[in-house]
Amino acid sequence: MNDVIRYALEKALRAPSGENCQPWRFIVKGETVELWNRPERDTSPYNWGQRASYMANGAALENFCLAASERGAACDVRYFPSTDITHIATIAISGQALPDPLAAFIEARTSNRKAYAADPLSDSESMRLKNAAPGFMGEITLVDDSATLKTLGNIGAVNEEVMLTHKAIHHFFFSHINWTKEEDDKNSIGFYIETLELPPPARAGFRLLRAWSRARCMTALGMHKMVRSQNGATNAAAAAFGALSIPSLEPRAFVDAGRALERVWLTAAASGLSLQPLTGVLFFRLLIQGGDDGTFSAAQRALITDSYDTAKAAFGIHGNLVFMFRVGRAEAPTARASRLPFASSVEEK
């Protein structure tokens, strides 16, 4: 493959994905590249109808196009060009493009779960984030008043409360944790424990909670409420919360949302800001909206639905809220998760 395509692919593979599952395959055919979703890589309960994977693929697509522009090449993208819904896009390298400055921050972009300073964003920082993705379906909304940050921080931690009280989600989460660097390098998929930024006391408790029997006993004593409260307070200590909303729940809208999200994340990195996704409750809401009637208990369904509605109201959103994040200033992350090798996600025909 030519140097431009290879370089763009290397950058595409740095895109974010749920539990670092990297649900994409790129097939190179001369001067065109096909992007395919890989459902087998993300069997998460968060991934209703492959919507989380569509977003991840959208982020990878955006990285590809940004990196190509860095080498002076333009990309012509055709979405869902065949009857196979896993064929997300075909990208043709066509003509010339001016380098997009966001391309320089692809390697720097990462989730940062450390404590954030409460220093507010400047007007220019807020404006850059809100306007980071022109031309895409997604709309970016930011809020920064302390009462709303507290509310949204608590909503972001609903994910942990549900995870600790739901057997299947608990099993999925803990089965995807890599407890050592060697394990993370070997698997190259999942949560590397160091990236969770757990302080020593919390890490010890975390290991105890990985056994469902112990988790049940500890939640009977209210552990899940304590975890939610602590994580909610950490979440709320940020400069702002952001939301990405889209007009529909069709696959194309989620691909576009992924492209928009990546541009916001890269804009934050370019501004020296940290960003952490807090999307668990939103994807649970998609699962319920999609017709789930047995995965969650009645109490869990009510908690998720009420949290989603409260978040929408806090942001003043009328469309579909599909991504939420906190943003602010923080020390650099302790570690980064490993990635699958190039050849496991790219093939040439």
C-alpha positions as CSV (number, residue, x, y, z in Angstrom):
1,M,0.0,0.0,0.0
2,N,1.2,3.5,-0.6
3,D,2.7,5.6,2.2
4,V,-0.3,8.0,2.6
5,I,-2.7,5.1,3.1
6,R,-0.5,3.3,5.5
7,Y,0.1,6.5,7.6
8,A,-3.6,7.2,7.7
9,L,-4.4,3.7,8.8
10,E,-1.8,3.8,11.6
11,K,-3.5,6.9,12.9
12,A,-7.0,5.5,12.4
13,L,-6.2,2.6,14.7
14,R,-5.6,5.1,17.5
15,A,-9.3,5.9,17.7
16,P,-11.2,5.3,21.0
17,S,-13.6,2.4,21.5
18,G,-15.6,0.9,24.3
19,E,-13.5,-1.2,26.6
20,N,-10.7,-0.7,24.0
21,C,-12.3,-3.3,21.8
22,Q,-11.2,-1.8,18.5
23,P,-14.2,-3.1,16.4
24,W,-12.9,-2.3,12.9
25,R,-11.3,-3.8,9.9
26,F,-9.8,-1.8,7.0
27,I,-9.4,-3.5,3.6
28,V,-7.1,-1.7,1.2
29,K,-7.8,-2.1,-2.5
30,G,-5.4,0.1,-4.4
31,E,-6.3,3.7,-3.8
32,T,-9.5,2.9,-1.9
33,V,-10.0,1.7,1.6
34,E,-13.0,-0.1,3.0
35,L,-14.0,0.2,6.6
36,W,-15.9,-2.7,8.1
37,N,-17.5,-3.1,11.5
38,R,-16.5,-6.3,13.5
39,P,-19.4,-7.2,15.7
40,E,-17.5,-10.1,17.2
41,R,-15.0,-7.7,18.8
42,D,-17.7,-5.9,20.9
43,T,-20.3,-8.2,22.5
44,S,-20.8,-5.6,25.3
45,P,-24.2,-5.0,26.9
46,Y,-23.4,-1.4,26.2
47,N,-23.5,-2.0,22.5
48,W,-27.2,-2.1,21.6
49,G,-27.6,-2.6,17.8
50,Q,-23.9,-2.0,17.3
51,R,-24.4,1.7,18.0
52,A,-21.3,2.0,20.2
53,S,-19.3,0.3,17.5
54,Y,-20.6,2.6,14.9
55,M,-19.4,5.5,16.9
56,A,-16.0,3.9,17.4
57,N,-15.7,3.3,13.6
58,G,-16.7,6.9,13.0
59,A,-13.8,8.0,15.2
60,A,-11.4,5.8,13.3
61,L,-12.8,7.1,10.0
62,E,-12.2,10.7,11.2
63,N,-8.6,9.9,12.2
64,F,-8.0,8.4,8.8
65,C,-9.2,11.5,7.0
66,L,-7.3,13.8,9.3
67,A,-4.1,11.9,8.9
68,A,-4.5,11.8,5.1
69,S,-4.9,15.6,5.1
70,E,-1.7,15.8,7.1
71,R,0.0,14.2,4.0
72,G,-1.9,16.6,1.7
73,A,-4.5,14.0,0.5
74,A,-8.2,14.5,0.4
75,C,-10.7,11.7,1.2
76,D,-14.0,11.0,-0.6
77,V,-16.2,9.0,1.8
78,R,-19.2,6.9,0.8
79,Y,-21.2,5.7,3.8
80,F,-22.8,2.2,3.9
81,P,-22.1,1.6,0.2
82,S,-23.4,-2.0,0.0
83,T,-26.3,-4.0,1.4
84,D,-24.0,-5.4,4.1
85,I,-24.6,-3.2,7.2
86,T,-21.2,-4.1,8.5
87,H,-19.6,-2.3,5.5
88,I,-19.5,1.2,7.1
89,A,-17.7,3.2,4.4
90,T,-15.5,3.2,1.4
91,I,-12.8,5.9,1.3
92,A,-11.2,7.0,-1.9
93,I,-8.0,9.1,-1.8
94,S,-8.8,11.9,-4.3
95,G,-7.1,15.2,-4.9
96,Q,-5.3,17.4,-2.5
97,A,-6.2,18.9,0.9
98,L,-4.7,21.3,3.3
99,P,-3.5,19.7,6.5
100,D,-6.0,19.8,9.4
101,P,-4.1,20.8,12.5
102,L,-6.1,18.3,14.7
103,A,-4.2,15.5,13.0
104,A,-1.1,16.4,15.1
105,F,-3.0,15.4,18.3
106,I,-4.2,11.9,17.4
107,E,-1.4,10.3,19.4
108,A,-1.9,12.6,22.4
109,R,-5.7,11.9,22.7
110,T,-6.6,9.6,25.5
111,S,-9.1,9.1,28.3
112,N,-8.0,10.7,31.5
113,R,-9.8,9.4,34.7
114,K,-7.7,11.4,37.1
115,A,-9.0,14.2,39.3
116,Y,-9.6,17.4,37.4
117,A,-9.1,21.0,38.5
118,A,-12.3,23.0,38.9
119,D,-10.8,25.9,36.9
120,P,-13.4,27.1,34.4
121,L,-12.8,26.9,30.6
122,S,-12.0,30.2,28.9
123,D,-14.5,31.5,26.5
124,S,-12.2,30.6,23.6
125,E,-11.7,27.0,24.9
126,S,-15.5,26.6,25.2
127,M,-16.0,28.0,21.7
128,R,-13.4,25.7,20.1
129,L,-15.0,22.7,21.7
130,K,-18.6,23.6,20.7
131,N,-17.5,24.3,17.1
132,A,-15.1,21.5,16.7
133,A,-17.2,19.4,14.3
134,P,-18.9,21.5,11.7
135,G,-20.7,19.6,8.9
136,F,-21.5,16.6,11.0
137,M,-24.9,15.5,12.4
138,G,-23.9,15.8,16.1
139,E,-24.5,18.9,18.2
140,I,-22.1,19.7,21.0
141,T,-23.5,21.3,24.2
142,L,-21.4,22.4,27.3
143,V,-22.5,23.3,30.8
144,D,-20.3,24.5,33.6
145,D,-22.4,25.8,36.6
146,S,-21.5,23.9,39.8
147,A,-25.0,22.6,40.6
148,T,-25.4,21.1,37.1
149,L,-21.9,19.6,37.3
150,K,-22.8,17.9,40.5
151,T,-26.0,16.5,39.0
152,L,-24.3,15.2,35.9
153,G,-21.4,13.9,37.8
154,N,-23.8,11.8,39.9
155,I,-25.6,10.6,36.7
156,G,-22.2,9.6,35.2
157,A,-21.7,7.3,38.2
158,V,-25.0,5.5,37.6
159,N,-22.9,3.2,35.4
160,E,-21.0,1.9,38.4
161,E,-24.1,1.4,40.5
162,V,-25.8,-0.7,37.8
163,M,-22.6,-2.6,37.1
164,L,-22.2,-3.6,40.8
165,T,-25.9,-4.8,41.0
166,H,-26.3,-6.5,37.7
167,K,-24.7,-10.0,37.3
168,A,-24.1,-10.1,33.5
169,I,-22.8,-6.5,33.3
170,H,-20.6,-7.1,36.4
171,H,-19.2,-10.3,34.8
172,F,-18.6,-8.5,31.5
173,F,-16.8,-5.6,33.1
174,F,-14.5,-7.6,35.4
175,S,-13.7,-10.2,32.7
176,H,-12.4,-7.3,30.5
177,I,-9.9,-6.0,33.1
178,N,-6.2,-6.5,32.5
179,W,-4.6,-6.6,35.9
180,T,-0.9,-6.3,34.8
181,K,1.0,-4.6,32.0
182,E,2.0,-8.0,30.7
183,E,-1.6,-9.1,30.5
184,D,-2.6,-5.8,28.8
185,D,0.2,-6.2,26.2
186,K,-0.9,-9.8,25.6
187,N,-4.6,-9.1,25.2
188,S,-4.4,-5.6,23.7
189,I,-8.2,-5.3,24.3
190,G,-10.0,-4.4,27.6
191,F,-9.4,-2.1,30.5
192,Y,-5.9,-1.8,31.8
193,I,-6.2,-1.4,35.5
194,E,-3.7,1.4,35.7
195,T,-5.9,3.6,33.4
196,L,-8.8,3.5,35.9
197,E,-6.6,5.6,38.2
198,L,-7.8,3.9,41.4
199,P,-6.0,4.9,44.6
200,P,-4.5,2.0,46.6
201,P,-7.5,1.6,49.1
202,A,-10.0,1.6,46.2
203,R,-7.9,-0.8,44.2
204,A,-7.9,-3.4,47.0
205,G,-11.7,-3.1,47.3
206,F,-12.0,-3.3,43.5
207,R,-10.2,-6.7,43.5
208,L,-12.6,-8.0,46.1
209,L,-15.6,-6.8,44.1
210,R,-14.6,-8.9,41.0
211,A,-16.2,-11.9,42.6
212,W,-20.0,-11.7,42.1
213,S,-20.7,-13.4,45.4
214,R,-18.7,-10.8,47.3
215,A,-20.2,-8.0,45.2
216,R,-23.7,-9.1,46.2
217,C,-22.7,-9.2,49.9
218,M,-21.1,-5.8,49.7
219,T,-24.0,-4.2,47.8
220,A,-26.4,-5.6,50.4
221,L,-24.5,-3.3,52.8
222,G,-24.8,-0.3,50.4
223,M,-21.4,-0.5,48.8
224,H,-22.8,0.4,45.3
225,K,-24.3,3.6,46.7
226,M,-21.0,4.6,48.3
227,V,-19.1,3.9,45.1
228,R,-21.6,5.9,43.1
229,S,-21.3,8.8,45.5
230,Q,-17.5,8.9,45.5
231,N,-17.3,8.6,41.7
232,G,-20.0,11.2,41.3
233,A,-18.0,13.6,43.3
234,T,-14.9,12.9,41.3
235,N,-16.8,13.4,38.1
236,A,-18.3,16.7,39.2
237,A,-14.9,18.2,39.9
238,A,-14.3,19.3,36.3
239,A,-14.3,22.5,34.3
240,A,-17.4,21.5,32.3
241,F,-19.5,18.7,31.1
242,G,-20.2,18.1,27.5
243,A,-22.9,16.3,25.5
244,L,-23.2,15.1,22.0
245,S,-26.7,14.7,20.7
246,I,-27.9,13.5,17.3
247,P,-31.2,13.8,15.4
248,S,-31.9,10.0,14.9
249,L,-30.8,6.6,16.1
250,E,-29.9,5.3,12.6
251,P,-26.5,3.8,12.0
252,R,-25.2,6.6,9.8
253,A,-26.0,9.1,12.6
254,F,-23.8,7.2,15.0
255,V,-21.0,7.1,12.5
256,D,-21.2,10.8,12.1
257,A,-21.4,11.2,15.9
258,G,-18.2,9.2,16.2
259,R,-16.5,11.5,13.7
260,A,-17.7,14.6,15.6
261,L,-16.8,13.2,19.0
262,E,-13.2,12.5,17.8
263,R,-12.9,16.1,16.6
264,V,-14.1,17.4,20.0
265,W,-11.6,15.1,21.8
266,L,-8.7,16.1,19.6
267,T,-9.7,19.8,20.1
268,A,-9.5,19.2,23.8
269,A,-6.1,17.7,23.5
270,A,-4.9,20.5,21.3
271,S,-6.0,22.9,24.0
272,G,-4.1,21.0,26.7
273,L,-7.4,19.7,28.3
274,S,-8.3,16.3,29.5
275,L,-11.5,14.5,28.7
276,Q,-13.2,11.4,30.1
277,P,-16.3,9.7,28.6
278,L,-19.2,9.1,31.0
279,T,-21.6,7.2,28.7
280,G,-22.6,4.0,30.4
281,V,-26.1,5.2,31.5
282,L,-26.7,6.6,28.0
283,F,-26.0,3.2,26.3
284,F,-28.1,1.4,28.9
285,R,-30.9,3.8,27.9
286,L,-30.5,2.8,24.3
287,L,-30.8,-0.9,25.3
288,I,-34.1,-0.2,27.1
289,Q,-35.4,2.0,24.3
290,G,-34.5,-0.7,21.8
291,G,-37.0,-3.1,23.6
292,D,-35.1,-4.8,26.4
293,D,-37.5,-6.2,28.9
294,G,-35.5,-8.6,30.9
295,T,-31.9,-7.5,31.2
296,F,-32.6,-4.8,33.9
297,S,-34.8,-5.0,36.9
298,A,-37.7,-2.6,37.2
299,A,-35.7,-0.5,39.7
300,Q,-32.7,-0.4,37.4
301,R,-34.8,0.6,34.4
302,A,-36.3,3.4,36.4
303,L,-32.9,4.6,37.6
304,I,-31.5,4.6,34.0
305,T,-34.5,6.2,32.4
306,D,-34.8,8.9,35.1
307,S,-31.0,9.6,34.9
308,Y,-31.2,9.9,31.1
309,D,-34.2,12.3,31.3
310,T,-32.4,14.4,33.9
311,A,-29.2,14.6,31.9
312,K,-31.2,15.8,28.8
313,A,-32.9,18.5,30.8
314,A,-29.6,19.6,32.4
315,F,-28.1,20.1,28.9
316,G,-31.3,21.5,27.4
317,I,-31.2,18.9,24.7
318,H,-34.2,17.9,22.6
319,G,-32.5,15.3,20.3
320,N,-31.0,11.9,21.3
321,L,-28.3,12.3,23.9
322,V,-25.7,9.6,23.0
323,F,-22.5,10.8,24.5
324,M,-21.5,12.6,27.7
325,F,-18.1,13.6,28.9
326,R,-16.3,15.7,31.5
327,V,-13.5,18.0,30.5
328,G,-10.9,20.1,32.4
329,R,-7.3,20.3,33.4
330,A,-5.5,17.4,35.0
331,E,-2.2,15.7,35.4
332,A,-1.2,13.3,32.6
333,P,-2.7,9.8,32.9
334,T,-0.7,7.2,34.7
335,A,-0.9,4.7,31.8
336,R,-2.4,4.0,28.4
337,A,-4.0,0.8,27.2
338,S,-2.2,-1.4,24.6
339,R,-3.4,-1.7,21.0
340,L,-3.8,-4.6,18.7
341,P,-1.1,-4.9,16.0
342,F,-1.6,-3.3,12.6
343,A,-2.0,-6.6,10.8
344,S,-4.9,-7.7,13.0
345,S,-7.1,-4.8,11.8
346,V,-5.8,-4.2,8.2
347,E,-5.6,-6.3,5.1
348,E,-4.6,-5.6,1.6
349,K,-6.3,-7.1,-1.5
